[in-house]
Amino acid sequence: MASSDLLTRKKQRAAEKILDDESLVAHLESDTAQALTHWALNELERRASALSIQAVEGGEFDSIVNQVRATMKEVSHLVSN
């Protein structure tokens, strides 16, 4: 598999993981949830563009996905309380 294909597939799976996990934004109003989701997807794209293929293969992108999801959870918790 070509290196760009690997990153493209990982980004697609990460986006689906974020979009499908309603618990990340469940307690937010629609506009706020949409803004947070938009930020998360943009953050993934921004951070992925700076990675080498070795970093992607080494799991760094997966760590970024986990960090972004954790940040979404924290923001959601802070905003909803």
For each residue, the residues with C-beta under 8 A, 3 or more apart:
1: 5 6 9
2: 5 6
3: 6 7 53 56
4: 7 8
5: 1 2 8 9
6: 1 2 3 9 10 53 56 57
7: 3 4 10 11 48 51 53 56 61
8: 4 5 11 12
9: 1 5 6 12 13
10: 6 7 13 14 48 56 61 62
11: 7 8 14 15 44 45 48 61
12: 8 9 15 16
13: 9 10 16 17
14: 10 11 17 18 44 61 65 68
15: 11 12 18 19 41 44
16: 12 13 19 20
17: 13 14 20 21 65 69
18: 14 15 21 24 37 40 41 44 68 69 72
19: 15 16 37
20: 16 17
21: 17 18 24 69
22: 25 26
23: 26 73
24: 18 21 36 37 40 69 72 73 76
25: 22 28 32 33 36 37 72 76
26: 22 23 76
27: 76 77 79 80
28: 25 32 33 36 76 79 80
29: 32 33
30: 33 34
31: 34 35
32: 25 28 29 35 36 79
33: 25 28 29 30 36 37
34: 30 31 37 38
35: 31 32 38 39
36: 24 25 28 32 33 39 40 72 75 76
37: 18 19 24 25 33 34 40 41 72
38: 34 35 41 42
39: 35 36 42 43
40: 18 24 36 37 43 44 68 69 71 72
41: 15 18 37 38 44 45
42: 38 39 45 46
43: 39 40 46 47 68
44: 11 14 15 18 40 41 47 48 64 65 68
45: 11 41 42 48 49
46: 42 43 49 50
47: 43 44 50 51 64 68
48: 7 10 11 44 45 51 56 61 64
49: 45 46
50: 46 47
51: 7 47 48 55 56 60 61 64
52: 55 56
53: 3 6 7 56 57
54: 57 58
55: 51 52 58 60 61
56: 3 6 7 10 48 51 52 53 60 61
57: 6 53 54
58: 54 55
59: 62 63
60: 51 55 56 63 64
61: 7 10 11 14 48 51 55 56 64 65
62: 10 59 65 66
63: 59 60 66 67
64: 44 47 48 51 60 61 67 68
65: 14 17 44 61 62 68 69
66: 62 63 69 70
67: 63 64 70 71
68: 14 18 40 43 44 47 64 65 71 72
69: 17 18 21 24 40 65 66 72 73
70: 66 67 73 74
71: 40 67 68 74 75
72: 18 24 25 36 37 40 68 69 75 76
73: 23 24 69 70 76 77
74: 70 71 77 78
75: 36 71 72 78 79
76: 24 25 26 27 28 36 72 73 79 80
77: 27 73 74 80 81
78: 74 75 81
79: 27 28 32 75 76
80: 27 28 76 77
81: 77 78
